[in-house]
Amino acid sequence: MVVGEITEDKDVVVIGGGPGGYHAAIRAAGLGRSVTLVEKEELGGTCLNKGCIPSKIFTHFAQEYKKLGHLSEMGIEFPETKLNMSTLQNYRDKKITQLRKGVEALCKTNGVEIVKGTASFLSETRIGVENGHDFSLFNFKHAIIAAGGEFHYPAGIDFDSERILNEREIFTLDELPVELAVYGADYISLEIASSFAVLGTKVTLIIPEDLPVDPSISKELLRLFKKQKMTVLKKSILQEVTCSGDRVRTVLKKENDEIISIESSHFVVSGTVKPNLGKLGLDRLGIELTGDGYIQTDRRGQTSIGSLWAIGDVTEGPSLAVKAIKQGKAAAEAITGGQPEVDLRHIPTVIQLTPPVAYAGLNEREAEEEGYKVSTSAFPVKANGYASVTGSSDGQVKIVCDRETDLILGVHMIGAGAVELIQSGVLGLEMAARDEDFIFPHYAHPGFGESLLEAVEGLKGTPVHLAPRKKEPAGR
């Protein structure tokens, strides 16, 4: 930095152009503030360019491929079915470019200034932005930190091999792996395993811990994985992975300390997301962090330094775009005088498997741990008429309820339509709905949503499309 460089004065500076960052920028601009968005790579961040969108293109590809059998059964003839991975990659690149240009256009339309470069804090009201040989200085009234996260992987994994991949690289392949070992229990690992198994790869899913879903949904998931001819190794911890020629050897330690090894043509591991704070210079400001190294904020997103706000993966909570988006809007509204609040208790989680999983609220185990007198009901999707007609009969809907008050505590789904349907569950949870609040409205017929209705009715033993519960003998 050269003495005498010009310092520009800004109103709101947003650091990071991912989902949280660009939503924050556009919302603040819409509320009348002058906004500058600093992004070191591409607008849309990891989610749009490397993570959510590329992976969901692939999971959608697998879901559509799965439908071919049902369409053939209905009379649509396919002389030959061929998977062209190169065409899929071209489609992926085209969609990412389209969506990124859409974000750029939204920012421009809303008057958001885009500055390319890496930002670092020089004080509580000043940042420097480095872009190659250029260095710019900005004074600001408020800064929103939306720098995202970095993936961290188990020790000893050599990603130099073309056959040992991370969760992003696996979706860039031009050919399907013959055999794929997937290590992880998170939603990304499950999406990889399910999609490649549906497309014909021989998949071994290595789960080091319990699946992050309700126990009943986990049981249904494992049943469906078996149906997809997937091998699942539970409670297995990675010890070593090595590549020799066209074979990958994975060494695992079982729960009983048994050491086993498996071979495959490819291996993939999903990393753990940690906050990306290293180059921001926050250490010189003395900002308050949590014990795990995240930026501490209140429910509006404000940090211990009044001029600084933080959202997304740099804050505690699930590493999900839906969290970052909500936090970004809230921070922008708070800066402009609003009184927003972000509550992560009922955040929806989606896993785009074949079929998809979606859930919100407490699962059965969590509800019991919080001291509720728990009542549950599960409705099998195969009992839904529309699911049968559309060839989508796998899955179930499970409701977790407080038996004493009839308060709905959690909604958990696996099956066609789950991603769209979970929003009804989230709305009910946010409104502190009881079972009668879910039962009272009309449900579209025929539709997947009727499974939600009958799952709630099951709490009182009244679903029409299930055999009645056996009554307890008199005197018991």
N, C-alpha and C positions, 0 to 999 in steps of 0.2 A: 504494500500500500504506500502511495506517495503522498507526502504532506501537501495539503492544498487541494486534494481531490474534491469534487463536488459531491455533496450529500443531498439526496432527494428526500423530501418530506412526504410520508405516506399516512393514510388514515388507518387502514387495516391491511396487514400483510399476512398472507396464508402460506405456510411452508409445506409444500407437498400437494401434488395435483391428483391424488387418488380419489376414490369415491367420497371420503369424508372431506378432503380438502376442496374439491371443486364444488361440492354441494354447499360448503360453508361460504366459499367465495361468492357464488351466485346468489345465495340467500342474503348475504350482507350487502351486496350491490343492489339487490332488489329492494332493500330497506333503506336505500339512500346513501350508503357509504361508498367512498372511493376505495377500491380494492385492488391490491397487487398480489398475484399468485406466483410463487417461486417454485419451479419444478426442474430437477436436474436431468430427468430423462424425458419420458413421454407423458402427456396428459392422460389421465385414466389410471395411472399408477400400476402397481403389480396386478391388481384385480382385473383390469381390462386387458392389459398387454401380455401378461405372463401367467396369471392364475385363474381366477373365476371364469372369465369368458372363454379362454382356450380350453379349459377342462370341461366346461359345460357344453361346448360344441361337441366334444368327444362323447360325453355321456348321452347327449341327445342322439348322436349317431347310433350308439348302441341301443337305446330305447326304440328308435325307429326300426332298426334291424330286427329287433325282437318281434315286432308286429308282423313281419312278413309271413310267419307261419299262420297266424290268425287270418290274414288277408287271403292267403292261399286256400285256407279252409272255407272261406266265404265265396270263393269262386274267381278271385283275381289271379290269373296265371302268370307265373314268372318262368320263362323258358330257362333262364340262367341268372343266378345271383352271384355277383362278384364284388368283393370289397376292394376299392381302389383308394389306398391310403394317401397317395400323392394328390389325388383330387380333393380329398378331405383336408389336407394341409393347405391347399390353395384356397379352399373355402374358408378355412380358419383365418388365414392372412387377410382375405378380403373383408370378412366381417369385423375383425379387429380394427382395420384401417377405417372402415365406415363408422364404427362407433367412436373411435378416437376423434375423427373429423367432426362428428356430431358434438362431442364435448367441447372441442375448440370453438365451434360455431356458437354454442350456447354461451361460452365465456365472452366471446366477442360481442354477441348481441346484447349481453347484460352489462357491457362496459368494463369487464374485468381485464386488467392489464396482466399479460403473461410475461414473466421474466425467466429466462433460461439460466440455470446455474445451481451451485451448491451453496446453501445459506448457512451462516454461523452467527451466533449472537456475540456482539461486542459489548452490549450493556442491556439493561432492561427495556430500552427504547430504541436500540439501534442494531441493525444486522449488516453484515457484509455478504455479498453474493459473488462467488468466483465462477467464472465460465472461461476455461482455458487461460489465456493471458489477461483477460479482462477481470477487473474487480470493481464492483459498485457498492456504494454505501447508501443505506436507507434509514432514516428516522421514522418511527411509527408511533401511533397512539396505542394500537392493540396488535398483537401477533397471535395467530392460531397455529399451533404446532401440529401438523398432520403428516409427519415424516414416515409413518408406517413402521413395519417391522422387518427383521432379517431372519432367515431360516438357519437354525442350528441343528446339526446332525450328530448321531452317535459317533464316538471316537473310532478311528481306525478304518473309515470307509474311504476308498480311493476312487474318486469320481473321474479320474483320467481315462478309465476304461469306457468304451462305447456301450458296454453291456451292464455297467453299474450306474444307475441313473437316479436323479432326484425327481420330485413330484412335478416339476415343470418339463424336464427333458423327456419324460415318458410320453408326453402328448405331442411330441414333435417327430416321432418315428414315421418313416415312410413305408415300413413293413411291420406287420403284426409279429410280436415275439412268439416263438413256438411254445416256450415255457416261461412263465414269469413268477418270480418269488416277490411278494409284496410284504414289506415290513411296516407295521403300524396299526393302531386301533382308531385313529382319528378319521374324520369324515372324508378327507382327501384319499387316504389309503383305501377306504372302503369303496369309494367311487372308482378308483383305478382297478381294484380287484374285480368288482362286479362288471364293469364295462368290458374289460378284456376277456373275461370268462364268457360273457354273452356273445362276443365276436369270434370265439373259437379258440382262444389261447388257453393252454393248460395252466391254471393259476393255483399257486399255493399261497394262502394268506396266513401270515405269521402275526399273531396277536400277542403283544407283550403284557397287556392288561385287559381288564373288562371293557367291553364296547361301551361307548358313551351314550347309551340309550336305556330306556326302561327295560327291566329284565324280560318282560313278555315280548317286547319288540325285538330284543336281542335273540330270544329263542326263535322267533319267526324268521329273523334275518339268517340265522345259522341254518335253518331248514331250507330257505330259499337258496343259500349258497351251495348247499349239498345238491339241490335240484339243478343248479347250474354247473354241477360236476367240479366244484371247487374243493380243494383240500384246505382245511383250516387247522392250524396248529395253535392251540391256546396256551397262554401263560408261558411263552417262549421268548427268552431274552437273547438278543443278538450278541454274539461273541466275536465273530470274524466273518468277513466276506472277501473272497479273492477271485480273481479271474485268470483262467489259463486257456488260451486259445478261444474257442467258441463256447466254453462252459464256465459257469459261475458257481462257486462252492460257498454255501452259507452254513456257518457253524452256529448252533443255538444251544442255550442252556435251559432245560425244562424246569418246571416248578419243583420237581423232586431232585434237582441237581444233575439229572442225566444230561449228558452231552450228545447231541445228535447233529448230523450234517445232511444237507439236501443239495441237489444240483439242479440247475436250470439254465436256460439260454440267456436270461436277463434277470436283473435284480433291481428293485426300486424301493426307495425309502422316502417317507414324507418327514420333513423337518419340523422342529418346534419353533414357533414364532416368538422372538424376543424383540423388545423395543429398539428402534433404530435411532439411538441418541448419540453415538460416538463422536460425530463430526459437528454437532450443533453448538458446541461451546457452552452448554448449559452449566457445566461444572464451575465456571467462573462466576455464575450468577447466584449460586447457592439455592437453586430451586429445590423444593421438597420432593423427594422420591419415596416410593413405597419400599417395603423390605425386599421386594423382588425386582426392584430397579425400574419400575414404571413411574411416570409422572403422576403425582398426587393431584387430584382435582376435586372440586365439589360437583354437585349434580348438574350444574350449568356448564361445566368444563373449565372453570377458572382455576388457575394454579395458585400456589402460595405467593406468587408475584402478580400483583393486580393487573398489569398490562399484558400478561401472557396467559394463553388458553391452550388446552391440549385435547386432542380427540383421536379416536381410532386405536391403532395397535401400540401407540406409545403410552396408552392408559390401560389400567386393569380391566379385565373382562374378556369375553371370548373374542378371538381374532376373526371377526366377521364384518363384512362390508355393511351389513344392516346396522350394526352398532355404530360404525364410523359415520354413516350418513345421518343418523339421528343425532349424534353428538355434534356433528358439523353444523347442522341447522340450528340446534339449540345454542351453541356458542355464538353464532352470528346474531341470533335474536337477542341474546343477553347483552352483547356488546352494544346493540342499538336500542337498549332500554326495555326490552321485553323481560318476562319472568318465566322462561321455559324451565323444564326439568326433565332429566333423562333417568328412567328407571329400567334397569336391565333384567328385572326379575322375570318378565314374561317375554323376553326376546325369542323370536322363532328361530329354530335351527332346521336347516334343510340339508338332506343328503341325497344327491341325485343318483340313486341306484336304479336298477331295473327290477322291480318298481321302486319309486322314490320313497324316502322317509322324511317325515316332518313332525316336529314336536315343539311344545311350549309349556312352561310351568313346571311343576314338580313331578318327578316320577314317583312310583310307589315307594321305593326305598327312602327317597328324600323326604317325602311327606311323613313317613313314620318317624324318621329321625327328628323332624320338627315338632313331633308330639301330637300330630293329628290322629284321630280315630278313623282309619282309612277304609274306604269302600271303593272297589274297582269294578269295572265292567268292560268286557272286550267283545267286539262284534266282528266276526270273520267277513272279509270282503266278498268271499265266494257266495255269501247269502244275499248279496245285493244284486238285484235283477239286471241293472244296467251294466254292472261289472261283468256279469256273465255274458251278456250280449256282445260286449266289446272285447271279449277275450282277455279281460284284466282281473281275473278272480283271485290273484295272490294278494295276501296281506291281511291286515286287521286294523281296527280303530279301538284304542283303549282310553278309558276315562278314569282319572283318579279324583276321588271326591272325599270331602269330610263327612263322615257318616252322621255326626251330631248336628250339623247345620245345613247339609246338602250343598255346601259351597264347592264348586268345581275348582280343583287344585292344579290339574294338568291334563293336557290333551296330547295323545301320542298316536301317530299314524304311520302305516306303511301300506302302500298301494297306489293305484292310479288316482290322480287328482289330489294327492295328499298335499302337495306344495301349495296349490291354490286354496284348498279347504282349510289349511291350518290358520288362515287369517280369521276365519269365523271363531276358531278356538281362542286366538289371541284377543280378539275383541271381547269375547265372553269373560276371559280371565281378567282383563283390564277393568271391566265393569263389575267385577266381583259377582259374576252370575252364579245362580244355583241351578240345579238340574231342571227345574220347571222353566227357567228362562231359555234354556236350549230346546225344551220340548214344545213350548207354546207356539213358536212361529211355524209357518208353512214351509215345507222343503220341496224344491223343484223335483218333479217326477217325470220320467225316470232320471236319476242322477246319482253320482258318487256320494253326494252330500247326505243321502238318506242313511248311509252307514254311520255317520256322525249322530244322527237322530236316534237310531236304534241302539247305538252304543250307550248313549245317555239313558235311554229308556231301560236299558238292561240293569241300571243301578237299582231300579225298583221291580225288576223282573217282568217288564211289560213289552219287550220287543216282539213284534209279530212274526218276524222271519227267523226266529230261533225257537227250538223246542223249549217248553217251559221248564223251569228249574224243578228239580225233585224236592218235594216238600218233606220237611223233617217229620218223622213219626210222632204221633201224639204222645205227650208225656215227657218229651225230651226238653 
